[in-house]
Amino acid sequence: MKIFSLLENKWKNAINPFLIHNGKKIYFDDIKKKKIDYLGLINSGDIVVIIGDYNDLSISLLFHLIERKAIVVPLTKKSNSDYEFYIKASRANIIIENNKVKILGNKSKPHPLIIELRKRKHPGLIFFSTGTTGDPKAILHDVTLLFERFMTPRNAYKTINFLMFDHMGGVNTLLHTLFNGGTVITPHDRTVDSILDLCDKNNVELLPATPTFLRMLLLSGSVPKKIPKSLKVISYGTELMDQSTLSQLCDLLPKVDFKQTYGLSEFCVLRIKNRSRKDLFIKISGEGVDIKIENKKLFIRSRLCMLGYLNAESPFDRDGWYDTKDIVEEDENGFLKIIGRDSDIVNVGGLKFMKSEVENVILTYEGVAQIKIITKNNSITGQHIEAIIEPKLNTDIDLNDLKKFLKTNLSSHMRPLKIKFQTIEISSRFKKK
């Protein structure tokens, strides 16, 4: 695949940089012409780990390896404790880190999906799932199919690439911006203050983030006074957004458009139409995407999906449908609201509810910063829930008053049997652990 030739016409008259990294402006030609002496060591079909970030070297490497029809595994330094697993699961035979190449003596038998991709003579990308249970799944994409979704011109903005280099959503932002002539601004770290400072210095127009980060942004007291006037769109995805946080942000930032995204590593980020900036209903559409709902569960089918898992059974049924595990509500116009995963359904004495229903109520209680609901087995009722609550900074929550609030606002079977007050851990991807 000649990615540089494909994009030359889009960038030949561009005056804006493609990338701003550590304050340095990097243009498309800089990426294209960057000298990489060891490219000759890499052949079509090689499985190559790049341990990097959104800098000129890593991005240039990614595109040059795609041109050479290699299969690329993007990783970051933050995932170093899992390198051994990722290398084994992907069957990588080359690692590139800090501009140095390491050839591995990997003699494992190629996976049938790798053999199929090599027969096509197409480049590939391997991402890893971020589920909280079981080993991460190695997800193989055919880059030729993946790039099809970027061929239709779209709006491009000055965008902070909030999601990581090893995240499908982050690479999607990179490619969308590249194919549409925009500018990517890469953060040094992802604290609220540093992200807002970067937005201000670079007149950022689009901030993609996680709901957890946006709640931290709201709690920081920086909204609206520290939000730059250049910011046009805030998008959010990768986990459930609560209505309370969204409503407050929409009221405080009336000139900013809020857009929910929906993506799966198995499919990439799908085309979404939001019913309104203030609610959580979306319509999934796009090139060759079909959806269906069975027992409130969302299923998706698309020819632009992954080839499959390298370390797990295929999740597709005989007709190509993929069970997203997402539970949805549907309005009369076909808009969907995702209310949780099937694993988030709690059954207390035969009465079922979603953990998100309880979280959304508790988040409206004054003084609550973050909430996490945990399901526990119960010998009498089958299950019950417990709550971990992180209070706002310098705030003490009166437990008895909170219990009165829950008694008023939740049915008895939905009330937590235990409540702990402690800090809730946030992952490097800015999601609750």
C-alpha positions as CSV (number, residue, x, y, z in Angstrom):
1,M,0.0,0.0,0.0
2,K,1.5,3.3,-1.1
3,I,0.2,5.5,1.8
4,F,2.5,8.4,1.0
5,S,1.5,8.5,-2.6
6,L,-2.2,8.2,-1.6
7,L,-1.9,11.3,0.6
8,E,0.4,13.5,-1.4
9,N,-2.5,15.3,-3.2
10,K,-4.2,16.0,0.1
11,W,-1.1,17.7,1.5
12,K,0.7,19.2,-1.5
13,N,-0.8,22.7,-0.9
14,A,-1.2,22.5,2.8
15,I,0.4,25.2,4.9
16,N,-0.5,23.7,8.3
17,P,1.6,21.2,10.1
18,F,0.4,17.6,10.4
19,L,1.8,17.2,13.9
20,I,2.7,19.4,16.8
21,H,4.9,17.4,19.2
22,N,6.6,19.0,22.3
23,G,5.9,22.4,20.7
24,K,7.6,21.5,17.4
25,K,5.7,21.8,14.2
26,I,6.2,18.7,11.9
27,Y,4.8,18.7,8.4
28,F,3.6,15.8,6.2
29,D,6.8,16.0,4.1
30,D,8.9,15.7,7.3
31,I,7.1,12.4,8.1
32,K,7.4,11.1,4.5
33,K,11.1,12.0,4.1
34,K,12.3,11.0,7.6
35,K,15.4,8.8,7.2
36,I,15.1,5.4,8.7
37,D,18.3,3.4,7.9
38,Y,17.0,-0.1,9.0
39,L,13.9,-0.3,6.9
40,G,15.7,-2.7,4.6
41,L,15.8,-5.3,7.4
42,I,12.0,-5.5,7.4
43,N,10.1,-7.5,4.8
44,S,6.5,-7.9,3.7
45,G,4.6,-9.9,6.2
46,D,7.0,-9.4,9.1
47,I,5.2,-8.7,12.5
48,V,6.8,-5.6,13.9
49,V,6.3,-4.2,17.4
50,I,6.8,-0.4,17.6
51,I,7.2,0.9,21.1
52,G,6.5,4.5,20.7
53,D,4.1,7.5,20.9
54,Y,2.7,10.1,18.6
55,N,6.0,11.6,17.6
56,D,7.5,12.0,14.1
57,L,9.7,8.9,14.4
58,S,6.9,6.5,15.5
59,I,4.4,7.9,13.0
60,S,6.9,7.8,10.1
61,L,7.8,4.2,11.1
62,L,4.1,3.2,11.2
63,F,3.5,4.5,7.7
64,H,6.7,3.2,6.2
65,L,6.0,-0.3,7.6
66,I,2.5,-0.1,6.1
67,E,4.1,0.7,2.8
68,R,6.3,-2.3,3.1
69,K,3.2,-4.5,3.8
70,A,4.4,-5.4,7.3
71,I,2.0,-6.2,10.2
72,V,2.5,-3.6,12.9
73,V,1.8,-3.9,16.6
74,P,1.8,-0.3,18.2
75,L,2.7,-0.3,21.9
76,T,3.7,2.3,24.4
77,K,6.2,2.4,27.3
78,K,3.3,2.4,29.8
79,S,2.5,-1.1,28.8
80,N,6.0,-2.5,29.4
81,S,4.9,-4.9,32.2
82,D,2.9,-6.8,29.5
83,Y,5.4,-6.7,26.6
84,E,6.2,-10.4,26.9
85,F,2.5,-11.3,26.6
86,Y,1.9,-8.9,23.7
87,I,5.0,-10.2,21.8
88,K,4.0,-13.8,22.3
89,A,0.3,-13.3,21.4
90,S,1.1,-11.3,18.3
91,R,3.9,-13.7,17.2
92,A,6.1,-10.7,16.6
93,N,9.5,-11.3,15.0
94,I,10.9,-7.7,15.2
95,I,10.9,-5.0,17.9
96,I,11.7,-1.4,17.3
97,E,12.3,0.9,20.3
98,N,14.2,4.1,20.6
99,N,15.1,3.9,16.9
100,K,16.8,0.5,17.5
101,V,15.9,-2.8,15.9
102,K,15.8,-6.2,17.7
103,I,15.3,-9.3,15.5
104,L,13.6,-12.0,17.5
105,G,14.3,-15.7,16.9
106,N,10.6,-16.4,16.8
107,K,10.0,-19.8,15.2
108,S,6.4,-20.2,16.2
109,K,4.0,-21.4,13.5
110,P,2.1,-18.5,11.8
111,H,-1.5,-18.2,12.7
112,P,-3.9,-19.0,9.9
113,L,-5.1,-15.4,9.8
114,I,-1.6,-14.2,9.4
115,I,-1.1,-16.6,6.6
116,E,-4.3,-15.3,4.9
117,L,-3.2,-11.7,5.3
118,R,0.2,-12.5,3.8
119,K,-1.4,-14.2,0.8
120,R,-3.4,-11.0,0.2
121,K,-0.1,-9.0,0.3
122,H,-1.8,-6.5,2.5
123,P,-0.3,-4.7,5.6
124,G,-1.8,-5.3,9.0
125,L,-2.3,-3.8,12.4
126,I,-2.7,-5.7,15.7
127,F,-4.4,-4.1,18.7
128,F,-5.1,-5.6,22.1
129,S,-8.5,-5.5,23.8
130,T,-8.7,-3.6,27.1
131,G,-11.3,-5.8,28.9
132,T,-11.0,-6.2,32.6
133,T,-11.5,-9.9,32.6
134,G,-9.3,-12.6,31.0
135,D,-6.2,-12.0,28.9
136,P,-6.3,-9.2,26.3
137,K,-7.2,-10.4,22.8
138,A,-4.9,-9.9,19.9
139,I,-7.0,-8.2,17.2
140,L,-5.8,-8.4,13.6
141,H,-6.9,-5.9,11.0
142,D,-6.3,-5.8,7.3
143,V,-5.0,-2.2,6.8
144,T,-6.4,-2.0,3.3
145,L,-9.9,-2.6,4.6
146,L,-9.3,-0.3,7.6
147,F,-8.3,2.6,5.4
148,E,-11.5,2.4,3.3
149,R,-13.4,4.2,6.0
150,F,-11.1,7.2,5.7
151,M,-11.6,7.7,1.9
152,T,-14.8,9.8,2.3
153,P,-13.7,13.4,3.1
154,R,-14.7,14.7,6.5
155,N,-14.2,17.8,8.6
156,A,-10.7,18.0,10.1
157,Y,-9.8,20.0,13.2
158,K,-6.8,20.9,15.3
159,T,-7.1,17.9,17.5
160,I,-5.5,16.7,20.7
161,N,-4.7,13.0,20.3
162,F,-5.9,12.1,23.9
163,L,-6.1,8.3,23.4
164,M,-2.8,6.3,23.4
165,F,-0.6,5.1,20.5
166,D,-1.6,1.5,21.2
167,H,-5.3,2.3,21.3
168,M,-7.6,1.8,18.2
169,G,-9.3,5.1,19.0
170,G,-6.1,7.0,19.1
171,V,-4.9,5.6,15.8
172,N,-8.3,6.3,14.3
173,T,-7.9,10.0,15.4
174,L,-4.4,10.0,13.8
175,L,-5.6,8.6,10.5
176,H,-8.8,10.7,10.3
177,T,-6.7,13.8,10.8
178,L,-4.1,12.7,8.3
179,F,-6.6,11.8,5.6
180,N,-8.5,15.1,6.0
181,G,-5.6,17.5,6.2
182,G,-5.9,18.5,9.9
183,T,-3.4,18.9,12.7
184,V,-2.7,16.5,15.5
185,I,-1.4,17.9,18.8
186,T,0.3,15.3,21.1
187,P,0.1,15.7,24.9
188,H,3.2,15.2,27.1
189,D,0.9,14.0,29.8
190,R,-2.9,13.8,30.3
191,T,-3.7,15.7,33.4
192,V,-6.5,18.2,33.3
193,D,-4.1,21.2,33.7
194,S,-1.7,20.0,31.0
195,I,-4.5,19.2,28.5
196,L,-6.1,22.6,29.0
197,D,-2.8,24.4,28.7
198,L,-2.1,22.5,25.4
199,C,-5.6,23.4,24.1
200,D,-4.9,27.1,24.9
201,K,-1.4,27.3,23.4
202,N,-2.4,25.6,20.2
203,N,-5.9,26.9,19.6
204,V,-7.3,23.3,19.8
205,E,-10.7,22.8,18.2
206,L,-11.4,19.2,19.0
207,L,-10.8,17.4,22.3
208,P,-11.5,13.7,22.3
209,A,-11.6,12.3,25.8
210,T,-13.0,9.7,28.1
211,P,-16.0,10.3,30.4
212,T,-13.7,9.8,33.4
213,F,-11.4,12.6,32.2
214,L,-14.4,14.8,31.5
215,R,-15.7,14.3,35.1
216,M,-12.3,15.1,36.4
217,L,-12.3,18.3,34.2
218,L,-15.7,19.3,35.6
219,L,-14.6,18.6,39.2
220,S,-11.4,20.7,38.7
221,G,-13.3,23.9,38.7
222,S,-11.7,24.8,35.3
223,V,-15.0,24.9,33.4
224,P,-15.7,27.3,31.9
225,K,-13.1,29.8,32.9
226,K,-10.1,27.8,31.5
227,I,-11.7,26.5,28.4
228,P,-10.2,28.2,25.3
229,K,-12.6,29.9,22.9
230,S,-11.0,27.9,20.1
231,L,-12.6,24.7,21.3
232,K,-15.5,23.7,19.1
233,V,-16.1,20.0,19.8
234,I,-15.6,17.7,22.8
235,S,-16.1,14.0,21.9
236,Y,-16.3,11.2,24.4
237,G,-16.3,7.4,24.3
238,T,-14.6,4.1,25.4
239,E,-16.8,3.9,28.6
240,L,-20.2,5.0,29.7
241,M,-20.9,8.7,30.2
242,D,-23.3,9.7,33.0
243,Q,-26.1,12.1,32.2
244,S,-25.3,14.3,35.2
245,T,-21.8,15.1,34.0
246,L,-22.9,15.6,30.4
247,S,-25.7,18.0,31.4
248,Q,-23.5,20.1,33.6
249,L,-20.8,20.4,30.9
250,C,-23.3,21.3,28.2
251,D,-24.8,24.0,30.4
252,L,-21.4,25.5,31.3
253,L,-20.1,25.3,27.7
254,P,-23.1,26.3,25.5
255,K,-20.9,27.0,22.5
256,V,-19.1,23.7,22.5
257,D,-20.7,20.7,20.6
258,F,-20.6,17.5,22.6
259,K,-20.5,14.3,20.5
260,Q,-20.6,10.7,21.7
261,T,-18.4,8.2,19.8
262,Y,-18.8,4.5,19.6
263,G,-16.0,2.1,18.7
264,L,-14.8,-1.4,19.1
265,S,-11.3,-2.5,18.5
266,E,-12.8,-5.3,16.4
267,F,-14.4,-2.7,14.1
268,C,-12.6,0.6,14.6
269,V,-14.6,3.8,15.4
270,L,-18.0,3.6,13.7
271,R,-20.0,6.5,12.1
272,I,-22.3,8.0,14.7
273,K,-25.2,10.5,14.6
274,N,-26.0,12.0,18.0
275,R,-29.7,12.8,18.7
276,S,-28.6,15.9,20.6
277,R,-25.6,17.3,22.3
278,K,-27.3,17.0,25.7
279,D,-28.4,13.4,25.7
280,L,-26.8,10.0,25.3
281,F,-28.8,8.6,22.3
282,I,-26.9,7.8,19.1
283,K,-27.6,6.2,15.7
284,I,-24.9,3.8,14.4
285,S,-24.5,4.0,10.6
286,G,-21.7,4.2,8.0
287,E,-20.2,2.3,5.2
288,G,-21.5,-1.3,5.1
289,V,-22.5,-1.4,8.8
290,D,-25.6,-3.4,9.9
291,I,-27.0,-3.5,13.4
292,K,-29.7,-5.5,15.2
293,I,-31.0,-5.7,18.7
294,E,-32.0,-9.0,20.4
295,N,-33.2,-9.0,24.0
296,K,-31.9,-5.4,24.4
297,K,-28.4,-6.5,23.3
298,L,-26.6,-4.8,20.4
299,F,-25.2,-6.9,17.5
300,I,-23.0,-5.4,14.7
301,R,-22.0,-6.7,11.2
302,S,-19.6,-5.1,8.8
303,R,-17.2,-6.2,6.0
304,L,-14.7,-3.7,7.4
305,C,-14.2,-5.6,10.7
306,M,-11.1,-7.3,12.0
307,L,-9.9,-10.5,10.4
308,G,-10.1,-12.1,13.8
309,Y,-8.3,-12.9,17.1
310,L,-4.9,-14.4,17.2
311,N,-5.3,-15.9,20.6
312,A,-9.0,-16.6,21.0
313,E,-11.9,-18.1,19.1
314,S,-13.8,-16.1,16.5
315,P,-16.6,-14.0,18.1
316,F,-18.6,-13.9,14.8
317,D,-21.6,-16.2,14.2
318,R,-22.1,-18.0,10.9
319,D,-23.9,-14.9,9.5
320,G,-21.1,-12.5,10.5
321,W,-22.9,-11.0,13.5
322,Y,-20.8,-9.8,16.4
323,D,-22.2,-9.7,19.9
324,T,-21.0,-6.3,21.4
325,K,-22.3,-7.3,24.9
326,D,-23.7,-3.8,25.1
327,I,-27.3,-3.4,26.6
328,V,-29.3,-0.7,24.9
329,E,-32.5,1.3,25.0
330,E,-34.1,2.3,21.7
331,D,-36.3,5.3,21.0
332,E,-39.1,5.5,18.4
333,N,-36.7,6.9,15.8
334,G,-34.0,4.1,16.0
335,F,-31.6,6.0,18.3
336,L,-29.9,3.9,20.9
337,K,-28.7,4.6,24.4
338,I,-26.1,2.2,25.8
339,I,-26.8,1.6,29.4
340,G,-24.1,-1.0,30.2
341,R,-22.6,-4.3,29.4
342,D,-24.4,-7.6,29.8
343,S,-21.9,-8.3,32.7
344,D,-23.2,-5.1,34.4
345,I,-26.7,-6.7,34.9
346,V,-27.3,-7.3,38.6
347,N,-29.9,-9.8,39.8
348,V,-31.1,-9.4,43.4
349,G,-33.7,-11.9,44.3
350,G,-35.0,-12.1,40.7
351,L,-35.1,-8.3,40.3
352,K,-32.7,-7.1,37.6
353,F,-31.1,-3.7,37.1
354,M,-28.0,-2.1,35.6
355,K,-25.1,-1.0,37.7
356,S,-25.1,2.3,35.7
357,E,-28.6,3.0,37.1
358,V,-27.2,3.1,40.6
359,E,-24.1,5.0,39.6
360,N,-26.1,7.7,37.9
361,V,-28.2,8.3,41.0
362,I,-25.2,8.4,43.4
363,L,-23.3,10.9,41.1
364,T,-26.1,13.4,41.7
365,Y,-25.4,13.4,45.4
366,E,-23.5,16.5,46.5
367,G,-19.9,15.8,47.3
368,V,-19.4,12.7,45.1
369,A,-16.5,12.8,42.7
370,Q,-16.4,9.3,41.3
371,I,-18.4,6.1,42.0
372,K,-17.8,2.5,41.3
373,I,-20.4,-0.3,41.8
374,I,-19.2,-3.8,42.5
375,T,-21.4,-6.9,42.2
376,K,-21.0,-9.6,44.9
377,N,-22.5,-13.1,45.2
378,N,-25.1,-13.4,48.0
379,S,-26.2,-16.8,49.5
380,I,-29.7,-15.4,50.1
381,T,-30.5,-13.0,47.2
382,G,-28.1,-14.4,44.6
383,Q,-26.3,-11.1,44.3
384,H,-26.0,-7.7,45.9
385,I,-24.0,-4.6,45.2
386,E,-21.4,-2.6,47.1
387,A,-20.3,1.0,46.4
388,I,-16.9,2.6,46.3
389,I,-17.3,6.4,46.5
390,E,-14.5,8.9,46.0
391,P,-15.6,12.2,47.7
392,K,-14.8,15.5,46.1
393,L,-11.6,17.2,47.3
394,N,-11.8,18.6,50.9
395,T,-15.3,17.1,51.2
396,D,-16.7,14.8,53.9
397,I,-19.8,12.8,53.1
398,D,-22.2,12.1,55.9
399,L,-22.9,8.4,55.5
400,N,-26.3,8.5,57.3
401,D,-27.5,11.4,55.1
402,L,-26.3,9.5,52.0
403,K,-28.2,6.4,53.0
404,K,-31.4,8.6,53.4
405,F,-30.8,9.9,49.9
406,L,-30.5,6.4,48.5
407,K,-33.6,5.3,50.3
408,T,-35.5,8.1,48.7
409,N,-34.1,7.6,45.2
410,L,-33.5,3.9,44.8
411,S,-35.6,0.8,45.3
412,S,-34.5,-1.4,48.2
413,H,-33.0,-4.1,46.0
414,M,-30.8,-1.5,44.2
415,R,-29.2,0.0,47.3
416,P,-25.6,-0.9,48.1
417,L,-25.2,-3.2,51.2
418,K,-21.8,-1.7,51.8
419,I,-20.3,1.7,51.1
420,K,-16.6,2.5,51.2
421,F,-15.1,6.0,50.8
422,Q,-11.7,5.8,49.0
423,T,-9.8,7.0,46.0
424,I,-10.9,5.2,42.8
425,E,-7.9,4.2,40.6
426,I,-7.7,5.6,37.1
427,S,-5.8,3.7,34.4
428,S,-3.3,5.2,32.0
429,R,-6.1,5.3,29.4
430,F,-8.2,7.5,31.8
431,K,-10.8,4.9,32.6
432,K,-11.9,3.7,36.0
433,K,-10.0,0.5,37.0
